[in-house]
Amino acid sequence: MPDHANWLVGVLPQHAEVTRLERLGPSLVRVERKAAPPAIIGVISTDPVRMDDCEELLGGSPRPDFILNIPKSAKWLGDVIDTLEAQGLSWGKMYDLYRALNFENDVSDYRNPGLSFIERLFQQHRNVDHLERVSDQVYRLHRGKGEPVVVALTDAYEVTADAVRSAYGLLAPFDVLLKNTPYGRISTQGSAAAAELGIEICDQSSIFTRLRNDGAGDH
């Protein structure tokens, strides 16, 4: 079994709030902090993250408060996210773990702020009955009027043709590519690439109109 705990013990002392690390096993680390209770971190390294990848950590003792997946670009499948959150655990990559250790008294309460914002945006739309997490980067939005709309997220500052094609290659099938940052822009070339692929690009403003209306790309 890969020793992911050893890797985390090697990098986490850089965190300003961490005072002591204890390796509890090949995939489990106890983290002591300056001003907050200790946290148990489970560590995996896979892409995408499936339920099977977490079962050993969930079935062991002690159970982790947070499950860290090392590859920063890896996808978390929706059923994994739903299960972990239903069981009161948090999850994410190193960015998320650093934030959780900084800002959460109980690390298991942490939720990625960017995804929480996007999910709240979807849930507050009058025509969205409920959202289904396909992954942490793709949502299927079930609507009161109209067919479901599958929305993929991009963090690209400028949504270029390359950004569109890269997102499509990683996340397709989807109907809409959502630029989930208010900064930057959607380029003319990006819009043209999206049209060639049969998808749409929206920003956080235009997605509201898109979710009200039926579109040719709906699944």
C-alpha positions in Angstrom: 0.0 0.0 0.0 1.4 3.4 -0.9 2.5 5.5 2.1 0.5 8.6 1.5 0.6 9.5 5.2 4.4 9.8 5.0 4.0 12.3 2.1 1.6 14.5 4.1 3.9 14.4 7.1 6.6 15.7 4.9 4.7 18.7 3.5 2.3 19.8 6.2 4.8 21.2 8.7 4.9 24.3 6.4 1.4 25.2 7.6 1.5 28.0 10.2 -1.1 26.5 12.4 0.3 23.0 12.6 2.3 22.2 15.8 2.7 18.4 15.6 2.0 15.5 13.2 1.5 11.9 14.1 1.4 9.2 11.4 -1.3 6.7 12.4 -1.0 4.4 9.4 -0.1 4.4 5.7 -3.1 6.7 4.9 -3.9 8.4 8.2 -2.3 11.4 10.0 -3.2 13.2 13.2 -2.6 16.9 13.1 -2.3 19.1 16.2 -2.8 22.8 15.8 -2.0 25.9 17.8 -5.4 27.2 18.5 -7.9 24.5 17.5 -8.6 20.8 18.3 -6.6 18.1 16.6 -7.8 16.7 13.3 -7.5 13.3 11.7 -6.7 13.4 8.0 -7.1 10.5 5.6 -5.0 10.6 2.5 -5.6 9.0 -0.9 -4.2 9.5 -4.4 -6.4 8.7 -7.3 -8.3 10.1 -10.2 -11.3 10.1 -10.2 -12.1 9.5 -6.5 -14.6 6.6 -6.3 -16.4 5.3 -3.2 -14.1 2.2 -3.2 -11.1 4.5 -2.6 -12.5 5.8 0.6 -14.1 2.7 2.1 -11.0 1.5 4.0 -10.6 4.9 5.7 -14.3 5.0 6.5 -14.3 1.5 8.0 -11.2 2.0 10.1 -10.5 3.5 13.5 -10.1 6.4 14.1 -12.2 7.7 11.2 -10.9 10.8 9.4 -12.4 14.2 9.8 -11.1 15.1 6.3 -10.2 13.0 3.3 -7.4 14.5 1.2 -6.9 13.5 -2.4 -3.4 14.4 -3.5 -3.8 15.1 -7.3 -5.0 18.7 -7.4 -6.8 18.3 -10.8 -8.6 15.0 -9.9 -12.3 14.7 -10.0 -14.4 13.6 -7.0 -17.5 11.7 -8.2 -20.8 12.9 -6.9 -21.9 9.9 -5.0 -18.6 10.1 -3.0 -19.2 13.7 -2.1 -22.8 13.0 -1.1 -21.8 10.1 1.1 -18.9 11.8 2.9 -21.0 14.9 3.6 -24.0 12.8 4.8 -21.6 11.1 7.2 -20.3 14.4 8.5 -16.8 14.3 6.8 -15.1 16.9 4.7 -13.0 16.3 1.6 -10.8 18.0 -1.0 -7.3 18.8 -2.1 -4.4 20.5 -0.4 -6.0 24.0 -0.9 -9.0 22.8 1.0 -7.0 21.1 3.7 -5.0 24.3 4.3 -8.2 26.4 4.5 -9.9 23.8 6.8 -6.9 23.8 9.2 -6.9 27.7 9.2 -10.5 28.5 9.6 -12.4 25.5 11.0 -12.5 24.6 14.7 -13.9 21.3 13.6 -12.2 20.3 10.3 -15.1 18.0 9.4 -17.3 21.1 9.0 -15.2 22.5 6.1 -16.9 22.9 2.7 -15.1 24.4 -0.4 -16.3 28.0 -0.5 -16.3 28.3 -4.3 -18.4 25.2 -4.8 -20.7 26.2 -1.9 -21.3 29.5 -3.7 -22.1 27.9 -7.0 -24.4 25.3 -5.5 -26.3 28.0 -3.6 -26.6 30.0 -6.9 -28.1 26.9 -8.6 -30.4 26.1 -5.7 -31.8 29.6 -5.4 -32.9 29.6 -9.0 -36.7 29.4 -9.2 -36.7 26.9 -12.0 -34.2 24.5 -10.4 -36.0 21.7 -8.4 -32.8 20.1 -7.3 -29.2 19.6 -8.2 -27.4 16.3 -8.8 -23.7 16.2 -8.4 -22.1 14.2 -11.2 -18.7 15.2 -9.9 -17.2 18.2 -8.1 -16.9 19.8 -11.6 -20.2 18.8 -13.2 -23.8 19.2 -12.1 -27.1 18.0 -13.5 -29.7 20.6 -12.7 -33.3 19.2 -12.7 -35.7 21.9 -13.5 -39.4 22.5 -12.9 -39.9 23.6 -16.5 -37.7 22.1 -19.2 -35.3 19.1 -19.4 -32.3 18.8 -17.0 -29.3 20.9 -17.9 -25.8 19.5 -17.3 -23.4 22.3 -16.3 -19.6 21.9 -16.1 -17.4 24.4 -14.3 -14.2 26.1 -15.5 -11.8 28.2 -13.4 -10.2 29.7 -16.4 -9.6 33.5 -16.1 -10.0 33.9 -19.9 -12.2 31.2 -21.5 -10.2 30.7 -24.7 -10.8 28.0 -27.4 -8.1 25.9 -25.7 -9.9 26.2 -22.3 -13.2 25.2 -23.8 -11.7 22.2 -25.6 -9.7 21.1 -22.6 -12.8 21.3 -20.4 -14.8 19.3 -23.0 -12.1 16.6 -23.2 -12.1 16.2 -19.4 -15.7 16.7 -18.5 -18.0 15.9 -21.4 -20.9 15.3 -21.9 -22.4 18.6 -20.7 -24.7 21.3 -22.1 -23.2 24.4 -20.5 -19.7 25.4 -19.6 -20.0 27.8 -16.6 -17.2 30.4 -16.0 -17.4 30.2 -12.2 -15.3 33.3 -11.5 -16.5 36.9 -11.9 -13.0 37.9 -13.2 -11.6 37.7 -16.7 -13.7 37.1 -19.9 -15.1 34.7 -22.4 -13.2 35.2 -25.6 -14.7 35.2 -29.1 -12.6 32.2 -30.0 -13.9 30.4 -26.9 -17.5 31.0 -27.9 -16.7 29.8 -31.4 -15.1 26.6 -30.1 -18.2 26.0 -27.9 -20.5 26.4 -30.8 -18.5 23.9 -32.8 -18.7 21.4 -29.9 -22.5 21.9 -29.6 -22.3 23.5 -26.1 -22.9 26.9 -24.6 -20.7 29.1 -22.4 -22.3 31.1 -19.6 -21.0 33.4 -16.8 -22.6 33.7 -13.4 -25.1 36.2 -14.7 -26.2 34.6 -17.9 -26.6 31.1 -16.4 -29.8 32.4 -14.7 -31.4 33.1 -18.1 -30.2 29.8 -19.5 -31.8 27.8 -16.7 -35.1 29.5 -17.4 -35.1 28.7 -21.0 -35.1 25.5 -23.0 -32.0 25.1 -25.2 -31.1 22.9 -28.2 -28.3 21.3 -26.2 -30.5 20.1 -23.3 -30.2 16.4 -22.5 
